[in-house]
Amino acid sequence: MPEVYETRRARLRERCNASGSASALISRPANVRYLTGGAPHGAVLLLGRTEDLLVYGATLDTPADEPRADGGLRVHALPSPGGDPAVAAADLAAAQGAESLAVEEHHLTVGRHRAIGSVAPGLRLADVGGAVEQLRVIKDQEEISCLRIGAEIADQALGELLESILVGRTERHLALELERRLVDHGADGPALRTSVGTGPHSGRRGHRPTDRRVEEGDFLSVCLGATYRGYRCEIGRTFVIGTSPADWQIELYDLVFASQRAGREALVPGAAYRDVDHAARQVLDSAGYTEGLPESTGHGVGLEIDEEPQLAPAAMGKLDACVPVTVEPGVHLPGRGGVRIDDTLVVRPEADGGPELLTITTKELLAL
């Protein structure tokens, strides 16, 4: 759908024009993909005064200046390998007669910024800031559809794992199996480093799997995600292995479940980011779990697994409809283990049924 990317570029151009820059150089890979629909590795996008160009390093297979089929965007392959597409794009902007060029200062290295300035000394360099990231926050229906399919794939992979024998297998083995299952079901690949934690490792955010084996009575916490057509979502669940859960496990699980439910229920258009975080966090705070809580209880997802908005105590801004986010509170007790519950949802108004839950694997505390 070429018109989608044309519209996105037009919206960015309006923002740049409003800030006094007729041209812009986009170098952050996810932003380039958002504005073009796809690009070779290392490519940059030049929003020029006369035409838009996708600039990238030449290979034996890529003819220079081949027209692109998405309506007005052309590609420009550098004539020799080793050149910097961002520097070449700045030179092209100057050749188009641009007086200023907005760049993504948060992505460019100092050296690259200096090189751009030296190749086109007549250009005034400005900062485009997070303009593209702000455009990416609200997703269209095609983007949400990709996230929905990714969530289905993640649910399938996790569901199949739960039907297998787990006792005696290592965290690392289980993580590798989950990632293989994601690809088998149609994912581009994992959306994040798959985390499997057992026993004292369970409930730790971002735990890297080890060779510890699953034992009877363990908590088993799993966090995984699927990438589908570039869009990333995630799911996290916690289970008990082999026996009925102990009283302390039930109590801790029920607490984290209540926290996660409070966060999910707070996802309404117009809700402040920090209020969503507070809704989930206060449940844990009131139970005395104030130490070791994560900096945020959720974040946006899309072309990156962790993008705007951030659901954190100091976050500024309010939710809009059609914004996909995670809600992922957790508690880890050193030496004992813990619980994490993580869902990907899309913010919807109450008239449309409230937040849409994309990851639907049961949140019941199962004994596997």
Secondary structure, DSSP 8 states (H G I E B T S, - for coil): -HHHHHHHHHHHHHHHHHTT-SEEEE--HHHHHHHHS---TT-EEEE-SS-EEEEE---TT--TT-B-SSSSEEEEE-SSTT--HHHHHHHHHHHTT-SEEEE-TTTS-HHHHHHHHHH-TTSEEEE-TTHHHHHHSS--HHHHHHHHHHHHHHHHHHHHHHTS--TT-BHHHHHHHHHHHHHHTT-SEESS--EEEEGGGTT-TT----S-B--TT-EEEEEEEEEETTEEEEEEEEEE-SS---HHHHHHHHHHHHHHHHHHHT--TT-BHHHHHHHHHHHHHHTT--TT--S-SEEE-SSSSSEEEEESTT---B--TT-EEEE--EEEETTTEEEE-BEEEE---GGGTSSEE---S--S--B-
